[in-house]
């Protein structure tokens, strides 16, 4: 992937029919306040829309937020599409209401990290900084 110029770029997305986006907006703001460029896609995005946005925006990571219980299907589909589009260098992380039993299988499918309720914005920002490419000059 190499070291790209500029700040880390993160697409924050709400896949599926989930209609609650407060958490996603809080994370988007925390990442922005930490100096990252954030593209928030809004509610009711399909995996295809999310991957298209990430590729078009030259994103370094996709942060998925889900409360609906469809995380196993939707997160896996985003990973599949990234592989199909030869964009698997875009890291995928997620958060929301995700049972502990589902975390390991999601990671096996390629989700880099899962943040459950109670995770601090600082811990998410720190994870992105440590696990997504570093901006030039860092």
C-alpha positions in Angstrom: 0.0 0.0 0.0 2.8 2.4 0.7 2.6 5.6 2.6 0.0 8.0 1.2 0.2 11.7 1.7 -2.3 13.5 3.9 -4.4 12.4 6.9 -5.9 9.0 7.4 -9.2 8.8 5.5 -12.1 6.8 7.1 -15.5 6.1 5.7 -18.0 5.7 8.5 -21.1 3.8 7.4 -24.4 2.5 8.6 -25.2 -0.6 6.6 -28.6 -2.1 6.2 -31.9 -1.0 7.7 -30.5 0.2 11.0 -32.0 3.6 11.7 -29.9 4.8 14.7 -26.8 6.7 13.9 -25.9 8.6 17.0 -22.9 6.3 17.8 -21.6 6.5 14.2 -21.8 10.3 14.3 -19.9 10.3 17.7 -17.2 8.1 16.2 -17.0 10.2 13.0 -16.6 13.4 15.0 -13.9 11.8 17.3 -11.9 10.7 14.3 -12.3 14.1 12.6 -11.2 15.9 15.8 -8.2 13.6 15.9 -7.1 15.0 12.5 -8.5 12.3 10.2 -10.6 12.9 7.2 -14.0 11.3 7.7 -16.7 10.6 5.1 -20.0 9.8 6.7 -22.3 7.9 4.3 -25.6 8.3 6.3 -28.2 5.7 7.0 -29.4 2.7 5.1 -26.3 2.0 3.0 -25.8 -1.2 1.1 -22.5 -2.9 1.2 -22.0 -2.0 -2.4 -22.6 1.7 -1.7 -20.2 1.6 1.2 -17.4 -0.1 -0.8 -18.0 2.2 -3.8 -17.7 5.3 -1.5 -14.5 3.9 0.1 -12.9 3.3 -3.3 -14.0 6.6 -4.8 -12.8 8.5 -1.7 -9.5 6.7 -1.6 -10.2 5.6 2.0 -7.8 3.9 4.2 -10.4 2.3 6.4 -14.1 1.7 6.7 -15.8 1.9 10.1 -19.2 0.1 10.2 -21.8 0.8 12.8 -24.6 -1.6 13.3 -27.3 -2.2 15.9 -29.8 -4.3 13.9 -28.2 -7.7 14.4 -27.3 -8.1 10.7 -23.6 -7.7 11.3 -22.5 -11.2 10.3 -24.1 -10.8 6.8 -23.4 -7.1 6.2 -19.8 -7.0 7.5 -18.9 -10.2 5.5 -20.4 -8.7 2.4 -18.3 -5.5 2.7 -15.2 -7.7 3.0 -16.2 -9.8 0.0 -16.7 -6.7 -2.1 -13.4 -5.2 -1.1 -11.7 -8.5 -2.2 -13.7 -8.6 -5.5 -12.7 -4.9 -6.2 -9.0 -5.6 -5.4 -9.3 -3.1 -2.5 -8.6 -5.4 0.5 -5.9 -2.9 1.7 -8.8 -0.9 3.0 -9.1 -1.9 6.7 -12.6 -2.7 8.0 -13.5 -2.2 11.7 -16.9 -2.1 13.3 -18.9 -1.4 16.3 -22.4 -1.6 17.8 -24.5 -4.3 19.4 -22.4 -7.3 18.5 -22.5 -10.4 20.7 -19.2 -11.7 22.1 -19.7 -15.0 20.3 -19.8 -13.2 16.9 -16.5 -11.3 17.3 -14.1 -14.1 16.5 -15.9 -15.3 13.4 -16.1 -11.7 12.1 -12.4 -11.3 12.6 -11.8 -14.6 10.8 -13.7 -13.1 7.8 -11.4 -10.1 7.8 -12.9 -7.5 10.1 -9.8 -6.0 11.8 -11.4 -4.9 15.0 -14.8 -4.8 16.8 -15.8 -2.2 19.3 -18.7 -3.0 21.5 -20.8 -0.7 23.8 -18.6 0.9 26.4 -15.6 1.3 24.1 -14.2 4.8 24.4 -13.8 7.2 21.5 -10.1 7.5 22.5 -9.6 3.7 22.2 -11.1 3.7 18.7 -9.0 6.7 17.7 -5.9 5.0 19.1 -6.7 1.8 17.3 -7.1 3.6 14.0 -3.8 5.4 14.4 -2.0 2.2 15.3 -3.5 0.0 12.7 -4.3 2.1 9.7 -1.5 3.7 7.6 0.4 6.5 9.0 0.2 9.9 7.3 3.3 11.1 5.6 5.7 12.7 8.0 4.4 10.9 11.0 
